[in-house]
Amino acid sequence: MSATLNSRRTRAALRVSARLSGELLLVLVMAAVVLWVVGWMWPVVWPLVVALLLTTLTWPLARFLRRRGVAPALAASVVTVLFLLVAAGTVALIAVPVASQSGELADGVVEGIRRLREWAAGPPLNIDDDQIAHAFDAATARIQDSAGSIANTAVTGVSTVFSGVVTAVLALFLMFFFLKDGPRFLPWLGRQLPGRLATDIPAVAARCWDSLGAFVRSQALVGLLDAVGVGLGLWLLDVPLVLPLAVLTFLAAFVPIVGALFAGFVAVLIALVSNGLTNALLVLAVIIVVQQLEGNVFQPIIQSRGLGLHAAVVLLAVTLGGSLAGIAGSFLAVPVAGLIAVIWNYVREQLSDPPQDPGAGVPDTGVGVPS
């Protein structure tokens, strides 16, 4: 005889499910509203984000100067000027040669894809699939169209260039004020909030700042080590475009997992087109060695636990960020996921019961107690 459903329990389960569904729907609507507001305010949000990232890189030097008795305004000014000098030197020594060779780099990628297609069509694979051929043609056309659109934007996109300059200038001014007045922000914020929020919001903001700073600085150092390692290997193997590929490796380090795969793929394609299959395999070996050193030596030493995110979460975050906001979304996906994890951990701490003493509540009978 089969058991019958209990009507009271069934109604209770349906009520709980309906309440949870309604609450989840409200949370999703609120998240959608927040994303819409961020998108609407993006011309202001993007300089603010850039300024925060730059501040995390430059704050250690400003903090060092402030601890040595330098006035906050003077310390912020010195750090900002030094940052501008470093940025100008980078543009003069790296960005100009990279820009001059960007067309050759794009042509090399397209040619590498064509050679891979020819190799896949021959033995031993003998792939003769029209869909794969169309996919390669579409990928090649997409790269060529993207390169053309980028070139047209650089030449004729006056408004885009002007917007970029305004964003950079605004980010620099914001960085200066963050360096100058940053330590006074959380106490000020606590005074503006009522009740418990005056404690919780500054505590969460401080944790998010520490997590963001640790991520950005560690990723920058790891990316620099990757770029030096890969660039040195490419130079020893006489691969062209060493400087652009090294810069690409450094920038790709800020997009975990996906960035390293993309930069390595481009380097192998350039080697294949320029120096042949053997050289491309050697380049692949160099990249694998550098990536193994990064994963097993550099990151454990430099980054420690980092953001504490699983690799699958990082991959999904990068994919979602790229689909929502392109390159900027891929760049910001992992830091945003890390900040969400920090907020979630803080909320869990506040909602969790304090740990119980194993011996609490047990009556003392005196049994077994030595006299």
PEBEL-V962190 format. One record per residue. N is the residue number from 0. RES is the residue in three letters. OMEGA is omega as a letter, one per 30 degrees, with the letter a starting at -180 (none if undefined). Layout:
N;RES;OMEGA + N;RES;OMEGA
//
This chain:
0;MET;a + 1;SER;l + 2;ALA;l + 3;THR;l + 4;LEU;l + 5;ASN;a + 6;SER;a + 7;ARG;l + 8;ARG;l + 9;THR;l + 10;ARG;l + 11;ALA;l + 12;ALA;l + 13;LEU;l + 14;ARG;l + 15;VAL;l + 16;SER;l + 17;ALA;l + 18;ARG;l + 19;LEU;l + 20;SER;l + 21;GLY;l + 22;GLU;l + 23;LEU;l + 24;LEU;l + 25;LEU;l + 26;VAL;l + 27;LEU;l + 28;VAL;l + 29;MET;l + 30;ALA;l + 31;ALA;l + 32;VAL;l + 33;VAL;l + 34;LEU;l + 35;TRP;l + 36;VAL;l + 37;VAL;l + 38;GLY;l + 39;TRP;a + 40;MET;a + 41;TRP;l + 42;PRO;l + 43;VAL;a + 44;VAL;a + 45;TRP;l + 46;PRO;l + 47;LEU;l + 48;VAL;l + 49;VAL;l + 50;ALA;l + 51;LEU;l + 52;LEU;l + 53;LEU;l + 54;THR;l + 55;THR;l + 56;LEU;a + 57;THR;a + 58;TRP;l + 59;PRO;l + 60;LEU;l + 61;ALA;l + 62;ARG;l + 63;PHE;a + 64;LEU;a + 65;ARG;l + 66;ARG;l + 67;ARG;l + 68;GLY;l + 69;VAL;l + 70;ALA;a + 71;PRO;a + 72;ALA;l + 73;LEU;l + 74;ALA;l + 75;ALA;l + 76;SER;a + 77;VAL;a + 78;VAL;l + 79;THR;l + 80;VAL;l + 81;LEU;l + 82;PHE;l + 83;LEU;l + 84;LEU;l + 85;VAL;l + 86;ALA;l + 87;ALA;l + 88;GLY;l + 89;THR;l + 90;VAL;a + 91;ALA;a + 92;LEU;a + 93;ILE;a + 94;ALA;a + 95;VAL;l + 96;PRO;l + 97;VAL;a + 98;ALA;a + 99;SER;a + 100;GLN;a + 101;SER;l + 102;GLY;l + 103;GLU;l + 104;LEU;l + 105;ALA;l + 106;ASP;l + 107;GLY;l + 108;VAL;l + 109;VAL;l + 110;GLU;l + 111;GLY;l + 112;ILE;l + 113;ARG;l + 114;ARG;l + 115;LEU;l + 116;ARG;l + 117;GLU;l + 118;TRP;l + 119;ALA;a + 120;ALA;a + 121;GLY;l + 122;PRO;g + 123;PRO;a + 124;LEU;l + 125;ASN;a + 126;ILE;l + 127;ASP;a + 128;ASP;a + 129;ASP;a + 130;GLN;l + 131;ILE;l + 132;ALA;l + 133;HIS;l + 134;ALA;l + 135;PHE;l + 136;ASP;l + 137;ALA;l + 138;ALA;l + 139;THR;l + 140;ALA;a + 141;ARG;l + 142;ILE;a + 143;GLN;l + 144;ASP;l + 145;SER;l + 146;ALA;l + 147;GLY;l + 148;SER;l + 149;ILE;l + 150;ALA;l + 151;ASN;l + 152;THR;a + 153;ALA;a + 154;VAL;a + 155;THR;a + 156;GLY;a + 157;VAL;a + 158;SER;l + 159;THR;l + 160;VAL;l + 161;PHE;l + 162;SER;l + 163;GLY;l + 164;VAL;l + 165;VAL;l + 166;THR;a + 167;ALA;a + 168;VAL;l + 169;LEU;l + 170;ALA;l + 171;LEU;l + 172;PHE;l + 173;LEU;l + 174;MET;l + 175;PHE;a + 176;PHE;l + 177;PHE;l + 178;LEU;a + 179;LYS;a + 180;ASP;a + 181;GLY;a + 182;PRO;l + 183;ARG;a + 184;PHE;a + 185;LEU;l + 186;PRO;l + 187;TRP;l + 188;LEU;l + 189;GLY;l + 190;ARG;a + 191;GLN;a + 192;LEU;a + 193;PRO;l + 194;GLY;a + 195;ARG;l + 196;LEU;l + 197;ALA;l + 198;THR;a + 199;ASP;a + 200;ILE;l + 201;PRO;l + 202;ALA;l + 203;VAL;l + 204;ALA;l + 205;ALA;l + 206;ARG;l + 207;CYS;l + 208;TRP;l + 209;ASP;a + 210;SER;l + 211;LEU;l + 212;GLY;l + 213;ALA;a + 214;PHE;a + 215;VAL;a + 216;ARG;a + 217;SER;l + 218;GLN;l + 219;ALA;a + 220;LEU;l + 221;VAL;l + 222;GLY;l + 223;LEU;l + 224;LEU;l + 225;ASP;a + 226;ALA;l + 227;VAL;a + 228;GLY;a + 229;VAL;l + 230;GLY;l + 231;LEU;l + 232;GLY;l + 233;LEU;l + 234;TRP;l + 235;LEU;l + 236;LEU;l + 237;ASP;l + 238;VAL;l + 239;PRO;l + 240;LEU;a + 241;VAL;a + 242;LEU;l + 243;PRO;a + 244;LEU;l + 245;ALA;l + 246;VAL;l + 247;LEU;l + 248;THR;l + 249;PHE;a + 250;LEU;a + 251;ALA;l + 252;ALA;l + 253;PHE;l + 254;VAL;a + 255;PRO;l + 256;ILE;a + 257;VAL;a + 258;GLY;l + 259;ALA;l + 260;LEU;a + 261;PHE;a + 262;ALA;l + 263;GLY;l + 264;PHE;l + 265;VAL;a + 266;ALA;l + 267;VAL;l + 268;LEU;l + 269;ILE;l + 270;ALA;l + 271;LEU;a + 272;VAL;a + 273;SER;a + 274;ASN;l + 275;GLY;a + 276;LEU;a + 277;THR;l + 278;ASN;l + 279;ALA;l + 280;LEU;l + 281;LEU;l + 282;VAL;l + 283;LEU;l + 284;ALA;l + 285;VAL;a + 286;ILE;l + 287;ILE;l + 288;VAL;a + 289;VAL;l + 290;GLN;l + 291;GLN;l + 292;LEU;l + 293;GLU;a + 294;GLY;a + 295;ASN;a + 296;VAL;a + 297;PHE;a + 298;GLN;l + 299;PRO;a + 300;ILE;a + 301;ILE;a + 302;GLN;a + 303;SER;a + 304;ARG;l + 305;GLY;a + 306;LEU;l + 307;GLY;a + 308;LEU;l + 309;HIS;a + 310;ALA;l + 311;ALA;l + 312;VAL;l + 313;VAL;a + 314;LEU;l + 315;LEU;l + 316;ALA;l + 317;VAL;l + 318;THR;l + 319;LEU;l + 320;GLY;l + 321;GLY;a + 322;SER;a + 323;LEU;a + 324;ALA;l + 325;GLY;a + 326;ILE;l + 327;ALA;l + 328;GLY;l + 329;SER;a + 330;PHE;a + 331;LEU;a + 332;ALA;a + 333;VAL;l + 334;PRO;l + 335;VAL;l + 336;ALA;l + 337;GLY;l + 338;LEU;l + 339;ILE;l + 340;ALA;l + 341;VAL;l + 342;ILE;l + 343;TRP;l + 344;ASN;l + 345;TYR;l + 346;VAL;l + 347;ARG;l + 348;GLU;a + 349;GLN;a + 350;LEU;a + 351;SER;l + 352;ASP;l + 353;PRO;a + 354;PRO;a + 355;GLN;l + 356;ASP;a + 357;PRO;a + 358;GLY;a + 359;ALA;l + 360;GLY;l + 361;VAL;a + 362;PRO;l + 363;ASP;a + 364;THR;a + 365;GLY;a + 366;VAL;l + 367;GLY;l + 368;VAL;a + 369;PRO;l + 370;SER;none
//
